Amino acid sequence: MTTSDGTDIFYGSIPVFRGFGSLMDPALYTPLPDDWTIGVADIVESTKAIANQRYKAVNMAGAAVIAAVTNALGGREFPFVFGGDGASFAVAPADLSHAREALAATAAWVRADLDLTMRVALVSVREIRAHGLDIRVARFGPSSNLSYAMFSGGGLGWADAAMKRGEFAVPPAEPGTQPDLSGLSCRFEEIPSSRGLILSVLVVPAKGADPHAFRKVIEDVIKLVEQSPDAGRPVPPDGPPLRWPPAGVEYEARAARGGPLLKRRTVVLAVTLWAYVVMRFGIKVGNFVPKNYVQQVVENSDFRKYDDGLRMILDCTVELERALTELLAQAASSKIVRYGLHRQDAAMMTCFAPSVMRSDHVHFIDGARGGYASAASALKAMAA
């Protein structure tokens, strides 16, 4: 299902669905070909990094996986999902070697420049199915600008667990290896809650849960959230706060290529100052219109997804949090779901925009005080 140069045509042929409420419809998901490979990555001891107030670095590392693989594949579209302290993706056979190199280089960069340890693994779809699980993919379009992947079938969760057991590991590249992270940035400031609190939500099926009962719970959760303003979107209509110098300038400098760090830091400061002036005063530059870009940032924010479990970062009221907690607690007591919730006062955004002249830039949203990683810790505690 690929062309001779490795360009994927399988993923691009999957229809895009728009209504998030329909994400549990099995008809939306297409089985990945047997000869494809799943890539998984996560930060070791992300809880410790959170305790040291380094969650922005953790998010940067997770988004770096997606940026590195995208750039290694020449910008071709492929299915991926951002998980806060890691990422997952799928690639066709002709793209596997490029993806492997990108993963290995990213792990080396994360260690050297972010002082974090990232484990990475590649697992064949055929291997996943041999263990009685499946991996299917759908394409959700949060706006007309872009789409991103949803995964079902249990295979992604199995691959992640296998990686954490040390299986299918991809060793880091040689120290000093730099992945191509062009387009990766974190120039926006933290986004404070406007409705009461930022809630990280993670819901997965309980072991042996009835699939129909689990689907009903997820649909009920989404219906509850959809009734709230803007479906709980944590990014305000006028976009996230923007200041100069940006809080993420050091991470962007470390992600850049070319010359010593001081030089890269100086270049990033100059570029971000120019960008701040353009955005702050709404200056049109050629075909770039700041107002349109901000609207796309809002629409393209990746704040809810499904990857063998429901993930959401919501700006919500205390009342909505209470209603969600009651719904999920009841489902958990019926052994239908396991879940983790984490409260914080702000969200954060990490951006991947290879070109501001295109409308398909994607903006990964997580909680600013632990986010998905802390919700996952709460989920694990429930299972203990």
Short mmCIF file of the C-alpha atoms (twelve columns), coordinates in Angstrom:
data_MODEL
# 
_entry.id   MODEL 
# 
loop_
_atom_site.group_PDB 
_atom_site.id 
_atom_site.type_symbol 
_atom_site.label_atom_id 
_atom_site.label_alt_id 
_atom_site.label_comp_id 
_atom_site.label_asym_id 
_atom_site.label_seq_id 
_atom_site.Cartn_x 
_atom_site.Cartn_y 
_atom_site.Cartn_z 
_atom_site.pdbx_PDB_model_num 
ATOM 1   C CA . MET A 1   0.000   0.000   0.000  1 
ATOM 2   C CA . THR A 2   2.901   2.369   -0.586 1 
ATOM 3   C CA . THR A 3   4.498   3.880   -3.625 1 
ATOM 4   C CA . SER A 4   8.028   2.969   -4.601 1 
ATOM 5   C CA . ASP A 5   9.479   6.068   -2.899 1 
ATOM 6   C CA . GLY A 6   7.842   5.195   0.405  1 
ATOM 7   C CA . THR A 7   5.029   7.719   0.243  1 
ATOM 8   C CA . ASP A 8   2.055   6.408   2.156  1 
ATOM 9   C CA . ILE A 9   -1.227  6.130   0.272  1 
ATOM 10  C CA . PHE A 10  -2.994  3.869   2.767  1 
ATOM 11  C CA . TYR A 11  -3.456  6.460   5.508  1 
ATOM 12  C CA . GLY A 12  -4.405  9.207   3.086  1 
ATOM 13  C CA . SER A 13  -7.180  7.031   1.682  1 
ATOM 14  C CA . ILE A 14  -9.001  6.778   5.046  1 
ATOM 15  C CA . PRO A 15  -11.979 9.182   5.169  1 
ATOM 16  C CA . VAL A 16  -11.813 11.988  7.736  1 
ATOM 17  C CA . PHE A 17  -14.621 12.168  10.303 1 
ATOM 18  C CA . ARG A 18  -15.524 15.458  11.968 1 
ATOM 19  C CA . GLY A 19  -17.861 14.786  14.901 1 
ATOM 20  C CA . PHE A 20  -15.767 13.760  17.915 1 
ATOM 21  C CA . GLY A 21  -18.836 12.199  19.496 1 
ATOM 22  C CA . SER A 22  -18.782 9.423   16.885 1 
ATOM 23  C CA . LEU A 23  -15.195 8.337   17.585 1 
ATOM 24  C CA . MET A 24  -16.276 4.993   19.096 1 
ATOM 25  C CA . ASP A 25  -18.004 3.909   15.877 1 
ATOM 26  C CA . PRO A 26  -16.037 0.807   14.749 1 
ATOM 27  C CA . ALA A 27  -16.854 1.572   11.115 1 
ATOM 28  C CA . LEU A 28  -14.529 4.601   11.252 1 
ATOM 29  C CA . TYR A 29  -11.470 2.439   11.969 1 
ATOM 30  C CA . THR A 30  -9.443  0.620   9.319  1 
ATOM 31  C CA . PRO A 31  -7.013  -2.209  10.180 1 
ATOM 32  C CA . LEU A 32  -3.379  -1.301  9.567  1 
ATOM 33  C CA . PRO A 33  -1.624  -3.536  7.021  1 
ATOM 34  C CA . ASP A 34  0.292   -6.486  8.518  1 
ATOM 35  C CA . ASP A 35  3.610   -5.241  7.175  1 
ATOM 36  C CA . TRP A 36  3.408   -1.863  8.943  1 
ATOM 37  C CA . THR A 37  5.293   -1.044  12.143 1 
ATOM 38  C CA . ILE A 38  4.250   0.752   15.322 1 
ATOM 39  C CA . GLY A 39  6.648   3.192   16.986 1 
ATOM 40  C CA . VAL A 40  6.295   4.006   20.679 1 
ATOM 41  C CA . ALA A 41  8.260   6.334   22.936 1 
ATOM 42  C CA . ASP A 42  8.014   7.650   26.462 1 
ATOM 43  C CA . ILE A 43  10.032  9.422   29.122 1 
ATOM 44  C CA . VAL A 44  11.392  7.253   31.922 1 
ATOM 45  C CA . GLU A 45  10.480  8.590   35.381 1 
ATOM 46  C CA . SER A 46  8.309   11.395  34.018 1 
ATOM 47  C CA . THR A 47  6.720   11.629  37.488 1 
ATOM 48  C CA . LYS A 48  10.105  12.649  38.894 1 
ATOM 49  C CA . ALA A 49  10.496  15.257  36.140 1 
ATOM 50  C CA . ILE A 50  7.052   16.625  37.030 1 
ATOM 51  C CA . ALA A 51  8.064   16.881  40.688 1 
ATOM 52  C CA . ASN A 52  11.080  18.902  39.543 1 
ATOM 53  C CA . GLN A 53  8.761   21.204  37.540 1 
ATOM 54  C CA . ARG A 54  10.181  20.028  34.209 1 
ATOM 55  C CA . TYR A 55  6.958   19.019  32.500 1 
ATOM 56  C CA . LYS A 56  7.487   21.484  29.666 1 
ATOM 57  C CA . ALA A 57  10.703  19.618  28.838 1 
ATOM 58  C CA . VAL A 58  8.794   16.335  29.018 1 
ATOM 59  C CA . ASN A 59  6.184   17.657  26.569 1 
ATOM 60  C CA . MET A 60  8.911   18.933  24.256 1 
ATOM 61  C CA . ALA A 61  10.458  15.455  24.215 1 
ATOM 62  C CA . GLY A 62  7.136   13.790  23.343 1 
ATOM 63  C CA . ALA A 63  6.421   16.244  20.533 1 
ATOM 64  C CA . ALA A 64  10.017  15.875  19.266 1 
ATOM 65  C CA . VAL A 65  9.279   12.263  18.306 1 
ATOM 66  C CA . ILE A 66  6.501   13.397  15.974 1 
ATOM 67  C CA . ALA A 67  8.553   16.265  14.545 1 
ATOM 68  C CA . ALA A 68  11.616  14.086  13.935 1 
ATOM 69  C CA . VAL A 69  9.693   11.307  12.189 1 
ATOM 70  C CA . THR A 70  7.651   13.779  10.111 1 
ATOM 71  C CA . ASN A 71  10.800  15.518  8.915  1 
ATOM 72  C CA . ALA A 72  12.556  12.197  8.277  1 
ATOM 73  C CA . LEU A 73  9.644   11.195  6.031  1 
ATOM 74  C CA . GLY A 74  9.826   14.432  4.080  1 
ATOM 75  C CA . GLY A 75  6.597   15.788  5.552  1 
ATOM 76  C CA . ARG A 76  4.484   12.889  4.332  1 
ATOM 77  C CA . GLU A 77  1.316   12.233  6.289  1 
ATOM 78  C CA . PHE A 78  1.355   9.313   8.708  1 
ATOM 79  C CA . PRO A 79  -0.732  8.378   11.753 1 
ATOM 80  C CA . PHE A 80  0.576   9.548   15.129 1 
ATOM 81  C CA . VAL A 81  -0.668  10.463  18.578 1 
ATOM 82  C CA . PHE A 82  0.878   12.723  21.222 1 
ATOM 83  C CA . GLY A 83  0.678   11.356  24.754 1 
ATOM 84  C CA . GLY A 84  2.211   14.111  26.875 1 
ATOM 85  C CA . ASP A 85  5.283   12.245  28.103 1 
ATOM 86  C CA . GLY A 86  5.657   10.320  24.856 1 
ATOM 87  C CA . ALA A 87  4.191   9.592   21.446 1 
ATOM 88  C CA . SER A 88  3.097   6.716   19.212 1 
ATOM 89  C CA . PHE A 89  2.904   6.358   15.445 1 
ATOM 90  C CA . ALA A 90  2.661   3.894   12.563 1 
ATOM 91  C CA . VAL A 91  4.720   3.707   9.381  1 
ATOM 92  C CA . ALA A 92  4.741   1.750   6.133  1 
ATOM 93  C CA . PRO A 93  7.641   -0.654  5.344  1 
ATOM 94  C CA . ALA A 94  9.423   1.752   3.004  1 
ATOM 95  C CA . ASP A 95  9.517   4.396   5.743  1 
ATOM 96  C CA . LEU A 96  10.691  2.113   8.553  1 
ATOM 97  C CA . SER A 97  14.425  2.754   8.284  1 
ATOM 98  C CA . HIS A 98  13.910  6.536   8.288  1 
ATOM 99  C CA . ALA A 99  11.612  6.264   11.303 1 
ATOM 100 C CA . ARG A 100 14.145  4.095   13.151 1 
ATOM 101 C CA . GLU A 101 16.930  6.620   12.572 1 
ATOM 102 C CA . ALA A 102 14.681  9.475   13.680 1 
ATOM 103 C CA . LEU A 103 13.684  7.621   16.866 1 
ATOM 104 C CA . ALA A 104 17.270  6.771   17.757 1 
ATOM 105 C CA . ALA A 105 18.423  10.349  17.110 1 
ATOM 106 C CA . THR A 106 15.569  11.790  19.176 1 
ATOM 107 C CA . ALA A 107 16.407  9.542   22.135 1 
ATOM 108 C CA . ALA A 108 20.030  10.727  21.960 1 
ATOM 109 C CA . TRP A 109 18.956  14.392  21.730 1 
ATOM 110 C CA . VAL A 110 16.527  14.090  24.647 1 
ATOM 111 C CA . ARG A 111 19.305  12.694  26.809 1 
ATOM 112 C CA . ALA A 112 21.910  15.271  25.794 1 
ATOM 113 C CA . ASP A 113 19.824  18.441  25.538 1 
ATOM 114 C CA . LEU A 114 16.862  17.867  27.848 1 
ATOM 115 C CA . ASP A 115 18.620  15.699  30.455 1 
ATOM 116 C CA . LEU A 116 15.812  13.141  30.276 1 
ATOM 117 C CA . THR A 117 15.825  9.449   29.400 1 
ATOM 118 C CA . MET A 118 13.565  8.390   26.563 1 
ATOM 119 C CA . ARG A 119 12.901  4.758   25.728 1 
ATOM 120 C CA . VAL A 120 11.802  3.959   22.197 1 
ATOM 121 C CA . ALA A 121 10.658  0.788   20.477 1 
ATOM 122 C CA . LEU A 122 9.398   -0.469  17.117 1 
ATOM 123 C CA . VAL A 123 6.846   -3.290  17.024 1 
ATOM 124 C CA . SER A 124 5.460   -4.923  13.891 1 
ATOM 125 C CA . VAL A 125 1.699   -4.998  13.393 1 
ATOM 126 C CA . ARG A 126 2.066   -8.703  12.586 1 
ATOM 127 C CA . GLU A 127 3.615   -9.271  16.036 1 
ATOM 128 C CA . ILE A 128 0.733   -7.454  17.716 1 
ATOM 129 C CA . ARG A 129 -1.854  -9.573  15.915 1 
ATOM 130 C CA . ALA A 130 0.042   -12.739 16.804 1 
ATOM 131 C CA . HIS A 131 -0.740  -11.882 20.433 1 
ATOM 132 C CA . GLY A 132 -4.469  -11.735 19.748 1 
ATOM 133 C CA . LEU A 133 -4.842  -7.960  19.524 1 
ATOM 134 C CA . ASP A 134 -5.504  -5.634  16.624 1 
ATOM 135 C CA . ILE A 135 -4.533  -2.131  15.636 1 
ATOM 136 C CA . ARG A 136 -6.938  -0.014  13.640 1 
ATOM 137 C CA . VAL A 137 -6.727  3.641   12.715 1 
ATOM 138 C CA . ALA A 138 -9.178  6.456   12.002 1 
ATOM 139 C CA . ARG A 139 -8.668  10.072  10.967 1 
ATOM 140 C CA . PHE A 140 -10.318 12.812  13.026 1 
ATOM 141 C CA . GLY A 141 -10.539 16.320  11.622 1 
ATOM 142 C CA . PRO A 142 -10.798 18.952  14.395 1 
ATOM 143 C CA . SER A 143 -11.065 21.550  11.620 1 
ATOM 144 C CA . SER A 144 -10.954 21.730  7.850  1 
ATOM 145 C CA . ASN A 145 -7.215  22.435  8.138  1 
ATOM 146 C CA . LEU A 146 -5.886  19.059  9.241  1 
ATOM 147 C CA . SER A 147 -6.615  15.621  10.627 1 
ATOM 148 C CA . TYR A 148 -4.860  13.399  13.117 1 
ATOM 149 C CA . ALA A 149 -5.034  9.743   14.020 1 
ATOM 150 C CA . MET A 150 -7.149  7.770   16.469 1 
ATOM 151 C CA . PHE A 151 -6.161  4.173   17.304 1 
ATOM 152 C CA . SER A 152 -8.278  1.255   18.518 1 
ATOM 153 C CA . GLY A 153 -7.979  -2.509  18.911 1 
ATOM 154 C CA . GLY A 154 -5.733  -2.731  21.964 1 
ATOM 155 C CA . GLY A 155 -2.537  -3.082  19.929 1 
ATOM 156 C CA . LEU A 156 -1.105  0.331   20.734 1 
ATOM 157 C CA . GLY A 157 -1.497  -0.252  24.464 1 
ATOM 158 C CA . TRP A 158 0.155   -3.677  24.112 1 
ATOM 159 C CA . ALA A 159 3.106   -2.174  22.208 1 
ATOM 160 C CA . ASP A 160 3.557   0.492   24.880 1 
ATOM 161 C CA . ALA A 161 3.523   -2.114  27.662 1 
ATOM 162 C CA . ALA A 162 6.030   -4.253  25.739 1 
ATOM 163 C CA . MET A 163 8.353   -1.250  25.382 1 
ATOM 164 C CA . LYS A 164 8.191   -0.646  29.129 1 
ATOM 165 C CA . ARG A 165 9.185   -4.279  29.689 1 
ATOM 166 C CA . GLY A 166 12.292  -3.614  27.577 1 
ATOM 167 C CA . GLU A 167 11.109  -5.458  24.478 1 
ATOM 168 C CA . PHE A 168 11.561  -4.299  20.850 1 
ATOM 169 C CA . ALA A 169 13.891  -1.523  22.028 1 
ATOM 170 C CA . VAL A 170 15.637  0.831   19.623 1 
ATOM 171 C CA . PRO A 171 18.982  1.928   21.111 1 
ATOM 172 C CA . PRO A 172 19.752  5.668   21.141 1 
ATOM 173 C CA . ALA A 173 22.017  6.992   18.423 1 
ATOM 174 C CA . GLU A 174 25.588  8.029   19.151 1 
ATOM 175 C CA . PRO A 175 25.904  11.003  21.533 1 
ATOM 176 C CA . GLY A 176 25.765  14.264  19.618 1 
ATOM 177 C CA . THR A 177 23.396  12.953  16.946 1 
ATOM 178 C CA . GLN A 178 20.838  15.655  16.207 1 
ATOM 179 C CA . PRO A 179 17.406  14.820  14.764 1 
ATOM 180 C CA . ASP A 180 15.771  17.238  12.345 1 
ATOM 181 C CA . LEU A 181 13.278  19.031  14.605 1 
ATOM 182 C CA . SER A 182 12.452  21.841  12.186 1 
ATOM 183 C CA . GLY A 183 9.065   23.355  12.996 1 
ATOM 184 C CA . LEU A 184 9.063   22.278  16.650 1 
ATOM 185 C CA . SER A 185 8.553   25.169  19.052 1 
ATOM 186 C CA . CYS A 186 6.858   26.203  22.273 1 
ATOM 187 C CA . ARG A 187 6.549   29.978  21.958 1 
ATOM 188 C CA . PHE A 188 3.155   30.406  23.590 1 
ATOM 189 C CA . GLU A 189 2.818   30.920  27.331 1 
ATOM 190 C CA . GLU A 190 0.801   28.768  29.698 1 
ATOM 191 C CA . ILE A 191 -2.951  29.034  29.166 1 
ATOM 192 C CA . PRO A 192 -4.772  29.738  32.451 1 
ATOM 193 C CA . SER A 193 -8.185  28.206  32.999 1 
ATOM 194 C CA . SER A 194 -11.094 30.521  32.231 1 
ATOM 195 C CA . ARG A 195 -13.823 28.218  33.584 1 
ATOM 196 C CA . GLY A 196 -12.393 27.028  36.880 1 
ATOM 197 C CA . LEU A 197 -9.750  24.367  36.296 1 
ATOM 198 C CA . ILE A 198 -7.807  22.448  33.671 1 
ATOM 199 C CA . LEU A 199 -8.680  18.767  33.933 1 
ATOM 200 C CA . SER A 200 -6.564  15.976  32.438 1 
ATOM 201 C CA . VAL A 201 -8.738  12.963  31.662 1 
ATOM 202 C CA . LEU A 202 -7.570  9.442   30.831 1 
ATOM 203 C CA . VAL A 203 -10.070 6.571   30.490 1 
ATOM 204 C CA . VAL A 204 -9.208  3.010   29.408 1 
ATOM 205 C CA . PRO A 205 -11.213 -0.229  29.438 1 
ATOM 206 C CA . ALA A 206 -11.016 -2.380  32.547 1 
ATOM 207 C CA . LYS A 207 -9.571  -5.853  32.046 1 
ATOM 208 C CA . GLY A 208 -12.246 -8.079  30.542 1 
ATOM 209 C CA . ALA A 209 -14.722 -5.200  30.173 1 
ATOM 210 C CA . ASP A 210 -17.612 -5.617  27.761 1 
ATOM 211 C CA . PRO A 211 -16.703 -3.567  24.630 1 
ATOM 212 C CA . HIS A 212 -20.273 -2.321  24.187 1 
ATOM 213 C CA . ALA A 213 -20.478 -1.165  27.805 1 
ATOM 214 C CA . PHE A 214 -17.103 0.612   27.457 1 
ATOM 215 C CA . ARG A 215 -18.233 2.309   24.258 1 
ATOM 216 C CA . LYS A 216 -21.374 3.541   26.024 1 
ATOM 217 C CA . VAL A 217 -19.336 5.044   28.874 1 
ATOM 218 C CA . ILE A 218 -17.009 6.885   26.475 1 
ATOM 219 C CA . GLU A 219 -19.979 8.203   24.496 1 
ATOM 220 C CA . ASP A 220 -21.610 9.374   27.728 1 
ATOM 221 C CA . VAL A 221 -18.396 11.153  28.776 1 
ATOM 222 C CA . ILE A 222 -18.126 12.924  25.417 1 
ATOM 223 C CA . LYS A 223 -21.814 13.886  25.481 1 
ATOM 224 C CA . LEU A 224 -21.362 15.411  28.920 1 
ATOM 225 C CA . VAL A 225 -18.317 17.394  27.776 1 
ATOM 226 C CA . GLU A 226 -19.925 18.493  24.504 1 
ATOM 227 C CA . GLN A 227 -22.649 20.245  26.500 1 
ATOM 228 C CA . SER A 228 -20.042 22.553  28.054 1 
ATOM 229 C CA . PRO A 229 -18.903 25.779  26.317 1 
ATOM 230 C CA . ASP A 230 -16.675 25.077  23.298 1 
ATOM 231 C CA . ALA A 231 -16.655 21.403  24.369 1 
ATOM 232 C CA . GLY A 232 -14.156 22.273  27.081 1 
ATOM 233 C CA . ARG A 233 -11.490 23.539  24.651 1 
ATOM 234 C CA . PRO A 234 -8.644  24.936  26.777 1 
ATOM 235 C CA . VAL A 235 -7.408  27.344  24.085 1 
ATOM 236 C CA . PRO A 236 -9.339  30.662  24.187 1 
ATOM 237 C CA . PRO A 237 -10.886 32.043  20.962 1 
ATOM 238 C CA . ASP A 238 -8.225  34.759  20.703 1 
ATOM 239 C CA . GLY A 239 -5.429  32.213  21.041 1 
ATOM 240 C CA . PRO A 240 -2.969  31.447  23.852 1 
ATOM 241 C CA . PRO A 241 -0.928  34.180  25.569 1 
ATOM 242 C CA . LEU A 242 2.170   35.338  23.714 1 
ATOM 243 C CA . ARG A 243 5.064   37.186  25.343 1 
ATOM 244 C CA . TRP A 244 8.691   37.924  24.598 1 
ATOM 245 C CA . PRO A 245 11.055  36.412  25.324 1 
ATOM 246 C CA . PRO A 246 8.999   33.222  25.303 1 
ATOM 247 C CA . ALA A 247 9.267   30.776  28.192 1 
ATOM 248 C CA . GLY A 248 10.286  28.014  25.773 1 
ATOM 249 C CA . VAL A 249 13.162  29.843  24.107 1 
ATOM 250 C CA . GLU A 250 15.800  27.522  25.607 1 
ATOM 251 C CA . TYR A 251 14.071  24.375  24.353 1 
ATOM 252 C CA . GLU A 252 13.649  25.819  20.876 1 
ATOM 253 C CA . ALA A 253 17.328  26.782  20.790 1 
ATOM 254 C CA . ARG A 254 18.330  23.256  21.792 1 
ATOM 255 C CA . ALA A 255 16.065  21.807  19.100 1 
ATOM 256 C CA . ALA A 256 17.683  23.958  16.395 1 
ATOM 257 C CA . ARG A 257 20.607  22.811  14.282 1 
ATOM 258 C CA . GLY A 258 23.739  24.694  13.350 1 
ATOM 259 C CA . GLY A 259 26.532  26.076  15.496 1 
ATOM 260 C CA . PRO A 260 27.098  26.392  19.226 1 
ATOM 261 C CA . LEU A 261 24.165  26.734  21.617 1 
ATOM 262 C CA . LEU A 262 24.845  30.428  22.274 1 
ATOM 263 C CA . LYS A 263 24.528  31.194  18.571 1 
ATOM 264 C CA . ARG A 264 21.337  29.148  18.285 1 
ATOM 265 C CA . ARG A 265 19.902  30.877  21.355 1 
ATOM 266 C CA . THR A 266 20.646  34.296  19.829 1 
ATOM 267 C CA . VAL A 267 19.006  33.331  16.529 1 
ATOM 268 C CA . VAL A 268 15.896  32.013  18.285 1 
ATOM 269 C CA . LEU A 269 15.626  35.197  20.370 1 
ATOM 270 C CA . ALA A 270 15.811  37.310  17.209 1 
ATOM 271 C CA . VAL A 271 13.294  35.179  15.301 1 
ATOM 272 C CA . THR A 272 10.849  35.061  18.184 1 
ATOM 273 C CA . LEU A 273 11.107  38.846  18.684 1 
ATOM 274 C CA . TRP A 274 10.198  39.366  15.033 1 
ATOM 275 C CA . ALA A 275 7.338   36.867  15.359 1 
ATOM 276 C CA . TYR A 276 6.099   38.549  18.550 1 
ATOM 277 C CA . VAL A 277 5.981   41.980  16.899 1 
ATOM 278 C CA . VAL A 278 4.161   40.577  13.853 1 
ATOM 279 C CA . MET A 279 1.595   38.743  15.993 1 
ATOM 280 C CA . ARG A 280 1.206   41.454  18.646 1 
ATOM 281 C CA . PHE A 281 0.422   44.183  16.134 1 
ATOM 282 C CA . GLY A 282 -1.305  42.019  13.543 1 
ATOM 283 C CA . ILE A 283 1.164   42.876  10.787 1 
ATOM 284 C CA . LYS A 284 0.474   41.121  7.515  1 
ATOM 285 C CA . VAL A 285 3.690   39.734  5.997  1 
ATOM 286 C CA . GLY A 286 3.209   38.592  2.411  1 
ATOM 287 C CA . ASN A 287 0.432   35.998  2.498  1 
ATOM 288 C CA . PHE A 288 0.760   35.525  6.245  1 
ATOM 289 C CA . VAL A 289 -2.186  37.009  8.142  1 
ATOM 290 C CA . PRO A 290 -1.731  36.824  11.941 1 
ATOM 291 C CA . LYS A 291 -5.476  36.812  12.646 1 
ATOM 292 C CA . ASN A 292 -5.968  33.781  10.376 1 
ATOM 293 C CA . TYR A 293 -3.007  31.980  11.933 1 
ATOM 294 C CA . VAL A 294 -4.355  32.461  15.464 1 
ATOM 295 C CA . GLN A 295 -7.734  31.113  14.379 1 
ATOM 296 C CA . GLN A 296 -6.001  28.055  12.940 1 
ATOM 297 C CA . VAL A 297 -4.017  27.600  16.185 1 
ATOM 298 C CA . VAL A 298 -7.296  27.488  18.106 1 
ATOM 299 C CA . GLU A 299 -8.983  25.125  15.651 1 
ATOM 300 C CA . ASN A 300 -5.948  22.862  15.284 1 
ATOM 301 C CA . SER A 301 -5.379  22.369  19.015 1 
ATOM 302 C CA . ASP A 302 -5.032  18.674  19.813 1 
ATOM 303 C CA . PHE A 303 -6.817  18.569  23.179 1 
ATOM 304 C CA . ARG A 304 -8.806  15.332  22.841 1 
ATOM 305 C CA . LYS A 305 -8.009  12.017  21.200 1 
ATOM 306 C CA . TYR A 306 -8.411  8.249   21.373 1 
ATOM 307 C CA . ASP A 307 -5.523  5.748   21.416 1 
ATOM 308 C CA . ASP A 308 -6.949  2.598   23.000 1 
ATOM 309 C CA . GLY A 309 -8.271  4.998   25.618 1 
ATOM 310 C CA . LEU A 310 -9.825  8.458   25.778 1 
ATOM 311 C CA . ARG A 311 -7.490  11.381  26.464 1 
ATOM 312 C CA . MET A 312 -8.729  14.931  27.021 1 
ATOM 313 C CA . ILE A 313 -7.391  18.195  28.423 1 
ATOM 314 C CA . LEU A 314 -10.449 20.227  29.395 1 
ATOM 315 C CA . ASP A 315 -11.028 23.741  30.634 1 
ATOM 316 C CA . CYS A 316 -14.045 23.029  32.794 1 
ATOM 317 C CA . THR A 317 -16.119 24.060  35.776 1 
ATOM 318 C CA . VAL A 318 -15.978 22.329  39.143 1 
ATOM 319 C CA . GLU A 319 -19.524 21.135  38.422 1 
ATOM 320 C CA . LEU A 320 -18.452 19.413  35.181 1 
ATOM 321 C CA . GLU A 321 -15.483 17.816  36.940 1 
ATOM 322 C CA . ARG A 322 -17.844 16.502  39.616 1 
ATOM 323 C CA . ALA A 323 -20.253 15.085  37.027 1 
ATOM 324 C CA . LEU A 324 -17.407 13.403  35.125 1 
ATOM 325 C CA . THR A 325 -15.976 11.946  38.316 1 
ATOM 326 C CA . GLU A 326 -19.349 10.505  39.328 1 
ATOM 327 C CA . LEU A 327 -19.910 8.978   35.888 1 
ATOM 328 C CA . LEU A 328 -16.438 7.423   35.765 1 
ATOM 329 C CA . ALA A 329 -16.493 6.218   39.366 1 
ATOM 330 C CA . GLN A 330 -19.742 4.393   38.734 1 
ATOM 331 C CA . ALA A 331 -18.335 2.811   35.551 1 
ATOM 332 C CA . ALA A 332 -15.188 1.798   37.424 1 
ATOM 333 C CA . SER A 333 -17.203 0.183   40.214 1 
ATOM 334 C CA . SER A 334 -18.989 -1.821  37.509 1 
ATOM 335 C CA . LYS A 335 -15.543 -2.909  36.223 1 
ATOM 336 C CA . ILE A 336 -16.094 -1.240  32.854 1 
ATOM 337 C CA . VAL A 337 -13.302 1.365   32.958 1 
ATOM 338 C CA . ARG A 338 -10.157 2.426   34.723 1 
ATOM 339 C CA . TYR A 339 -9.547  6.158   34.787 1 
ATOM 340 C CA . GLY A 340 -7.246  8.908   35.974 1 
ATOM 341 C CA . LEU A 341 -8.064  12.583  36.511 1 
ATOM 342 C CA . HIS A 342 -5.635  15.376  37.321 1 
ATOM 343 C CA . ARG A 343 -6.506  18.964  38.224 1 
ATOM 344 C CA . GLN A 344 -4.324  21.976  37.501 1 
ATOM 345 C CA . ASP A 345 -4.701  25.717  36.951 1 
ATOM 346 C CA . ALA A 346 -3.325  25.977  33.409 1 
ATOM 347 C CA . ALA A 347 -2.689  24.162  30.141 1 
ATOM 348 C CA . MET A 348 0.401   24.295  27.952 1 
ATOM 349 C CA . MET A 349 0.914   24.115  24.202 1 
ATOM 350 C CA . THR A 350 3.768   22.640  22.176 1 
ATOM 351 C CA . CYS A 351 3.653   23.460  18.483 1 
ATOM 352 C CA . PHE A 352 4.727   21.689  15.333 1 
ATOM 353 C CA . ALA A 353 4.487   24.120  12.443 1 
ATOM 354 C CA . PRO A 354 6.878   23.241  9.592  1 
ATOM 355 C CA . SER A 355 5.470   26.234  7.682  1 
ATOM 356 C CA . VAL A 356 3.317   29.086  8.960  1 
ATOM 357 C CA . MET A 357 2.130   29.536  5.369  1 
ATOM 358 C CA . ARG A 358 0.248   26.237  5.557  1 
ATOM 359 C CA . SER A 359 -2.906  25.697  7.576  1 
ATOM 360 C CA . ASP A 360 -2.097  22.168  8.802  1 
ATOM 361 C CA . HIS A 361 0.179   23.101  11.699 1 
ATOM 362 C CA . VAL A 362 -0.695  21.094  14.820 1 
ATOM 363 C CA . HIS A 363 -0.645  22.262  18.440 1 
ATOM 364 C CA . PHE A 364 -0.330  19.659  21.185 1 
ATOM 365 C CA . ILE A 365 -2.171  20.496  24.401 1 
ATOM 366 C CA . ASP A 366 -1.386  19.107  27.834 1 
ATOM 367 C CA . GLY A 367 -1.901  20.177  31.421 1 
ATOM 368 C CA . ALA A 368 0.807   22.502  32.723 1 
ATOM 369 C CA . ARG A 369 1.210   20.783  36.110 1 
ATOM 370 C CA . GLY A 370 1.560   17.133  35.208 1 
ATOM 371 C CA . GLY A 371 -1.160  16.667  32.608 1 
ATOM 372 C CA . TYR A 372 -1.534  13.261  31.003 1 
ATOM 373 C CA . ALA A 373 1.403   11.802  32.914 1 
ATOM 374 C CA . SER A 374 -0.177  12.610  36.280 1 
ATOM 375 C CA . ALA A 375 -3.565  11.318  35.086 1 
ATOM 376 C CA . ALA A 376 -1.799  8.083   34.096 1 
ATOM 377 C CA . SER A 377 -0.271  7.859   37.585 1 
ATOM 378 C CA . ALA A 378 -3.760  8.235   39.097 1 
ATOM 379 C CA . LEU A 379 -5.011  5.488   36.784 1 
ATOM 380 C CA . LYS A 380 -2.189  3.147   37.835 1 
ATOM 381 C CA . ALA A 381 -2.948  3.846   41.487 1 
ATOM 382 C CA . MET A 382 -6.546  2.791   40.894 1 
ATOM 383 C CA . ALA A 383 -5.367  -0.536  39.457 1 
ATOM 384 C CA . ALA A 384 -3.002  -1.200  42.374 1 
# 
